[in-house]
Amino acid sequence: MVIYVSKAAFLEVFMTLAHRGRLALLPLTALVLVLSAFFELATAGRRPAELRKTILINTQAWEASQGVTTDGTDFYFSSKFGLIKTEGDFKTVLIRCADAIPPEFKALGVSHIGGISYYKGKLYCAAEDSKVFEHPFVLVFDAETLSYTGESYEMDAERHTKGLPWVAVDPDSGVLYCAARDYATELMRYDLKNKRYLDSLPLVNDDPDFSLHKIQGGEICGGVLYTAANDDGQSIGRVDLATGRAEIYLKRSLFPGSEGEGMTVSRTDQGLVLHCLDMSPIFLSAYVRTYPAKTD
């Protein structure tokens, strides 16, 4: 088996490390590139076609290991503790906040940022005391500076018994959507203005046992919620918010041990597209994979 790593990709990494004075990391980075190429080659026949695929290596991958959202021009990524803002190449960092969780939430045990969603100049970030699940919060950051705005929403721990992995804000209504982590059969809706839960939206599917499992991130566009999950096959879901009609749109079918993470939606010259994030099994590389969105 021949594993191909493009000269352009290797040269880009070499120049980046040289610029940062980190050429000592070149052997490790070369190994990461080779292993990542192997994972991609091994699954090439079963993965859906990608309009674009961007690999992130080492610190780039760590800083983009949880969620992704966009304001239509720039992109925002979350890691377990931090936030970054990048240009449309997903690599050029415009601003970084490596330690984003405010001290008052750390004092409650909040130690994990998950899925994120952009809305009217702010980032709405799911945060939780991971593995304890007593304090699920939505923390709000300024999208321009990545600084905490002082705005937060404490969610109901009795509803979110396995934490708060993701949130998505409807840009038309301002309603925030979320769901149970495991086998969700409904979407919870939260009124940001009045800080209260609204009626849940049941998911409708011809299969009575249908659910959305292990959602890691979501984004809403044109009355449709798209979700990205870390279930078997790392599926992308699609929910019509007017009816609750839900389906699995595609499966990323990544190499075993990979983790499906968050996703976002943007309009490009190729139409409406989904940018979906995943981590490789070695957790030293990540991908942003771009797929066409279903718009009918």
C-alpha positions as CSV (number, residue, x, y, z in Angstrom):
1,M,0.0,0.0,0.0
2,V,1.3,3.4,-0.9
3,I,0.5,6.3,1.3
4,Y,0.6,9.7,-0.4
5,V,1.3,12.9,1.4
6,S,1.2,15.9,-1.0
7,K,4.4,18.0,-1.3
8,A,2.3,21.1,-0.9
9,A,0.9,19.9,2.4
10,F,4.4,18.9,3.7
11,L,5.9,22.2,2.5
12,E,3.2,24.2,4.2
13,V,3.8,22.4,7.5
14,F,7.6,22.8,7.1
15,M,7.4,26.6,6.5
16,T,4.9,27.0,9.4
17,L,7.2,25.2,11.8
18,A,10.3,27.1,10.5
19,H,8.5,30.4,11.0
20,R,7.6,29.5,14.5
21,G,11.1,28.2,15.3
22,R,9.7,24.7,15.9
23,L,11.5,22.5,13.4
24,A,12.2,20.0,16.1
25,L,8.5,19.1,15.7
26,L,9.0,18.2,12.1
27,P,9.5,14.4,12.6
28,L,6.3,14.2,14.7
29,T,4.4,16.3,12.2
30,A,5.6,14.1,9.3
31,L,4.4,11.0,11.2
32,V,1.0,12.7,11.9
33,L,0.6,13.5,8.2
34,V,1.5,9.9,7.2
35,L,-0.9,8.4,9.7
36,S,-3.6,10.8,8.7
37,A,-3.1,10.0,5.0
38,F,-3.4,6.3,5.9
39,F,-6.7,6.8,7.7
40,E,-8.1,8.7,4.8
41,L,-6.9,6.2,2.2
42,A,-8.4,3.3,4.3
43,T,-11.9,4.9,4.2
44,A,-11.8,6.5,0.8
45,G,-14.3,4.0,-0.7
46,R,-17.0,4.4,1.9
47,R,-16.9,8.1,2.7
48,P,-19.3,10.5,0.9
49,A,-17.8,12.9,-1.6
50,E,-16.4,16.1,0.0
51,L,-16.4,19.4,-1.8
52,R,-13.4,20.4,0.3
53,K,-11.2,18.9,2.9
54,T,-8.9,20.8,5.2
55,I,-6.5,19.1,7.6
56,L,-5.4,20.7,10.8
57,I,-2.2,19.5,12.5
58,N,-1.0,19.4,16.1
59,T,-1.9,22.7,17.9
60,Q,-4.2,23.7,15.1
61,A,-6.1,20.4,15.7
62,W,-6.2,20.9,19.5
63,E,-7.6,24.4,19.1
64,A,-10.4,23.1,16.9
65,S,-11.3,20.0,18.7
66,Q,-14.9,20.6,19.7
67,G,-17.2,23.0,17.8
68,V,-17.3,25.3,14.8
69,T,-19.5,28.2,13.7
70,T,-19.4,31.1,11.3
71,D,-20.6,34.7,10.9
72,G,-20.7,34.2,7.2
73,T,-17.1,35.4,6.6
74,D,-14.8,34.2,9.4
75,F,-15.0,31.0,11.4
76,Y,-14.9,30.3,15.1
77,F,-13.7,27.1,16.7
78,S,-13.9,25.8,20.3
79,S,-11.5,23.5,22.2
80,K,-12.2,22.1,25.6
81,F,-11.0,25.3,27.3
82,G,-10.7,27.9,24.6
83,L,-11.9,29.7,21.5
84,I,-10.2,30.9,18.3
85,K,-11.4,33.0,15.3
86,T,-10.0,32.2,11.9
87,E,-10.2,33.3,8.3
88,G,-12.0,31.1,5.8
89,D,-9.0,28.8,5.3
90,F,-9.7,27.6,8.9
91,K,-6.0,28.0,9.7
92,T,-5.2,31.7,9.8
93,V,-5.9,32.7,13.4
94,L,-7.2,36.2,13.8
95,I,-7.7,36.1,17.6
96,R,-7.3,33.5,20.3
97,C,-8.6,33.0,23.8
98,A,-6.9,29.9,25.1
99,D,-8.5,30.0,28.5
100,A,-12.1,31.2,27.9
101,I,-14.1,29.7,30.8
102,P,-14.6,32.5,33.4
103,P,-13.4,31.8,37.0
104,E,-16.8,31.9,38.5
105,F,-17.9,29.0,36.3
106,K,-14.6,27.1,36.9
107,A,-15.5,27.4,40.6
108,L,-18.7,25.4,39.9
109,G,-16.6,22.7,38.1
110,V,-17.4,23.9,34.5
111,S,-14.4,22.6,32.6
112,H,-15.6,21.8,29.0
113,I,-16.7,23.9,26.1
114,G,-18.7,22.0,23.5
115,G,-20.6,23.1,20.4
116,I,-20.9,26.8,19.6
117,S,-23.3,28.9,17.5
118,Y,-23.0,32.5,16.2
119,Y,-25.9,34.9,16.6
120,K,-25.9,38.7,16.2
121,G,-22.2,39.3,17.0
122,K,-22.0,36.8,19.8
123,L,-20.9,33.2,20.3
124,Y,-23.3,31.0,22.3
125,C,-21.2,28.2,23.8
126,A,-22.4,25.0,25.4
127,A,-20.4,24.5,28.6
128,E,-20.6,21.8,31.3
129,D,-18.9,20.2,34.3
130,S,-18.0,17.2,32.2
131,K,-18.7,13.7,33.7
132,V,-20.5,15.3,36.7
133,F,-23.3,17.0,34.8
134,E,-24.7,19.2,37.6
135,H,-24.1,22.6,36.0
136,P,-24.9,22.9,32.3
137,F,-24.5,26.5,31.0
138,V,-24.6,28.5,27.9
139,L,-21.8,31.1,28.0
140,V,-21.9,34.0,25.7
141,F,-18.8,35.6,24.2
142,D,-18.2,38.7,22.0
143,A,-17.4,37.4,18.5
144,E,-15.1,40.3,17.8
145,T,-12.8,40.0,20.8
146,L,-13.7,36.5,22.1
147,S,-14.1,38.0,25.6
148,Y,-16.8,36.8,27.9
149,T,-19.8,39.2,27.8
150,G,-21.1,38.5,31.3
151,E,-24.1,36.9,29.8
152,S,-24.9,33.3,30.7
153,Y,-27.9,30.9,30.9
154,E,-28.0,28.2,33.4
155,M,-29.8,25.2,31.9
156,D,-31.9,22.7,33.8
157,A,-29.7,19.8,34.9
158,E,-32.7,17.5,35.3
159,R,-33.3,17.9,31.6
160,H,-29.7,17.7,30.6
161,T,-28.7,14.7,32.6
162,K,-25.6,14.0,30.4
163,G,-24.5,17.6,30.2
164,L,-24.9,20.2,27.4
165,P,-22.8,19.0,24.4
166,W,-24.1,21.6,21.9
167,V,-26.4,24.5,21.2
168,A,-27.7,26.1,18.0
169,V,-29.4,29.5,17.8
170,D,-32.1,30.1,15.1
171,P,-31.0,33.3,13.3
172,D,-34.6,34.1,12.4
173,S,-36.3,33.7,15.8
174,G,-33.4,34.0,18.3
175,V,-34.6,30.7,19.9
176,L,-31.8,28.4,21.1
177,Y,-32.1,24.7,20.4
178,C,-30.5,21.8,22.2
179,A,-31.3,18.1,23.0
180,A,-30.5,15.2,25.3
181,R,-27.1,13.7,24.5
182,D,-28.3,10.1,24.1
183,Y,-31.0,9.0,21.7
184,A,-32.8,12.3,21.4
185,T,-36.5,12.1,20.3
186,E,-37.2,15.8,20.7
187,L,-35.5,19.2,20.5
188,M,-35.5,21.4,23.6
189,R,-36.2,25.1,22.8
190,Y,-35.0,27.9,25.0
191,D,-36.2,31.5,24.9
192,L,-33.0,33.6,25.3
193,K,-34.9,36.9,25.8
194,N,-37.0,35.7,28.7
195,K,-34.6,32.9,29.9
196,R,-37.1,30.1,29.9
197,Y,-37.8,26.8,28.2
198,L,-40.5,26.6,25.5
199,D,-42.4,23.5,24.4
200,S,-40.1,20.8,23.0
201,L,-40.3,19.9,19.3
202,P,-40.8,16.1,18.8
203,L,-38.8,14.5,16.1
204,V,-40.9,13.0,13.3
205,N,-39.7,10.0,11.2
206,D,-41.4,7.0,9.6
207,D,-39.3,4.8,11.9
208,P,-41.0,4.9,15.3
209,D,-37.6,4.1,16.9
210,F,-35.8,7.0,15.2
211,S,-33.6,9.3,17.3
212,L,-30.5,11.5,17.0
213,H,-27.7,10.1,19.1
214,K,-24.6,11.8,20.5
215,I,-25.0,15.1,18.7
216,Q,-21.9,17.2,19.1
217,G,-22.9,20.3,17.2
218,G,-25.6,21.9,15.1
219,E,-26.5,24.9,13.1
220,I,-29.7,26.4,11.8
221,C,-30.3,27.9,8.3
222,G,-33.5,28.6,6.6
223,G,-35.7,26.9,9.2
224,V,-33.6,23.7,9.1
225,L,-31.4,22.4,11.8
226,Y,-28.4,20.4,10.7
227,T,-26.7,18.3,13.3
228,A,-23.3,16.5,13.5
229,A,-23.0,13.4,15.7
230,N,-20.4,11.0,17.0
231,D,-22.6,8.0,16.6
232,D,-21.8,5.0,14.5
233,G,-20.9,6.4,11.1
234,Q,-20.6,10.0,12.5
235,S,-23.9,11.0,10.9
236,I,-25.2,14.4,9.8
237,G,-28.8,14.9,10.6
238,R,-31.4,17.3,9.2
239,V,-34.5,18.5,11.0
240,D,-37.3,20.7,9.5
241,L,-38.1,23.0,12.4
242,A,-41.6,23.8,11.2
243,T,-42.7,20.1,11.3
244,G,-40.0,18.3,13.3
245,R,-39.5,16.0,10.4
246,A,-36.0,14.5,10.9
247,E,-33.7,12.3,8.9
248,I,-30.1,11.2,8.6
249,Y,-28.7,13.2,5.7
250,L,-25.4,11.5,5.3
251,K,-22.8,9.5,7.3
252,R,-19.2,10.6,7.3
253,S,-18.0,7.0,7.8
254,L,-14.6,7.9,9.2
255,F,-11.8,5.6,10.2
256,P,-12.5,3.7,13.5
257,G,-11.6,5.7,16.5
258,S,-12.2,9.0,14.8
259,E,-14.6,11.4,16.6
260,G,-17.3,13.4,14.8
261,E,-17.3,16.9,16.3
262,G,-19.3,20.0,15.5
263,M,-20.5,21.6,12.3
264,T,-21.7,24.9,10.7
265,V,-23.4,26.1,7.6
266,S,-22.4,28.7,5.1
267,R,-23.3,30.0,1.7
268,T,-20.6,29.8,-1.0
269,D,-20.3,29.9,-4.8
270,Q,-21.1,26.2,-4.6
271,G,-24.4,26.9,-2.8
272,L,-25.3,26.1,0.8
273,V,-22.6,23.9,2.3
274,L,-22.0,22.1,5.6
275,H,-18.5,22.4,7.2
276,C,-18.2,19.4,9.5
277,L,-15.4,18.9,12.0
278,D,-13.8,15.6,13.1
279,M,-10.7,14.4,15.0
280,S,-8.6,11.5,13.8
281,P,-7.9,8.5,16.1
282,I,-4.5,9.9,17.1
283,F,-6.0,13.3,18.2
284,L,-3.0,15.1,16.5
285,S,-4.9,15.9,13.4
286,A,-8.4,17.2,12.6
287,Y,-10.4,17.8,9.5
288,V,-12.9,20.3,8.4
289,R,-14.9,18.5,5.7
290,T,-17.3,20.4,3.4
291,Y,-20.4,18.8,2.0
292,P,-23.3,20.1,-0.1
293,A,-26.4,20.8,2.0
294,K,-29.8,19.4,1.1
295,T,-32.0,22.3,0.4
296,D,-35.3,20.8,-0.9
